[in-house]
Structures are given as structure tokens and as C-alpha cells.
Amino acid sequence: MSKINWKKKGPIALSCLLLIALMVGLDQWTKWAVAQSISLGEKVELIPYFFDLTNVRNTGAAFSFGEGMGMSFFIIVTGIALVAMIYYFFKTDDVGIQWSLALIAAGAIGNLIDRVTLGYVQDFFLFYIFKWPFPVFNVADICVCCGFGLLILCMIMDEWKEKHGGKGKVSNA
């Protein structure tokens, strides 16, 4: 097993840990604020037919998928995913991928805290698309989605660079 080059990995690791701490803190603070100000099941309309704040309990995964799978299942899957992300974080030199893994990890940790302490995940953002409700979500879910979006973008860019010999300009042909 190769050693970690802390001179090289240390600064990005530290900045990603700071990002994780900030995002988990924001996630937990917003959940606390919603729990203190909005009763369970209540909706507060902020932008009519577009955006409400609500207070719901999610026992499933992202956007309530997988409800009824059991708490142990989600805790184990989250633990395995976090270990895999940490491993890959230190294996790659791609800073974009490292930032994306940090965002995904922040979301996973934020929702894991809820699962362990509350037995469910608290969700509260409710958007409507053409008056149809989108699944309710929270800051941790935003971190996971943005992290995966960034990860996909980084992978596409890496693939493009590999096909074009690492050149950074798109040809006009």
C-alpha cells in the first residue's frame, strides 16, 4: 500500500474537510430552525404555486425513495459509501473529483446524523413544477445532488481531455 503524500494532499484534504463541516453545519442548523418554527406536516407558502417550506419526516433515501428499507440498511450503506469516497479521495489527484466527493460526503453525513439521532431524515424544501409537487428535500440532499453533478462534469471533462490530448481548447471545426 502506498503512503499518502500529505504535502500534496494536505491542503485539498483540509479545504474539503472545512467544506464538509460547513455544509453539515448548515444542514443541521436549517433542520433545527425548521423544527423550531414549523409544525410537523405544516406548510408555509413562500412563493405561491412554486415554493413552500414544510416539515416532514423521511424514513427512505433521497426524495423518500426506499421507504421501509430499515434504518440499519441505510446506516450500513452510508458507512460503506463514506469509506469508498475517502479511499477514492486519496487515490485521485483530480481536485474537481475531490471537491465533488466532499459535497457528497457532507450530504451523506448530514442525513446520517438525522438517521442515527432521530430515526428519520427531516426534509423541508418543497418546490412545485407546473403546480406539481417535487419530492421534499433538505440541504444535505442538495449537497449530494450538486456533488454528483460536479462528479459527472469532472468525468466528462477528463474524458474530453483524454480524447483531445489534454488540450484545453475546443476546436472551431
Secondary structure as GFF3:
##gff-version 3
##sequence-region A 1 173
A	DSSP	alpha_helix	6	37	.	.	.	ID=ss1
A	DSSP	beta_strand	43	47	.	.	.	ID=ss2
A	DSSP	beta_strand	51	58	.	.	.	ID=ss3
A	DSSP	three_ten_helix	62	64	.	.	.	ID=ss4
A	DSSP	alpha_helix	71	91	.	.	.	ID=ss5
A	DSSP	alpha_helix	95	118	.	.	.	ID=ss6
A	DSSP	beta_strand	121	129	.	.	.	ID=ss7
A	DSSP	beta_strand	132	133	.	.	.	ID=ss8
A	DSSP	alpha_helix	139	163	.	.	.	ID=ss9
###
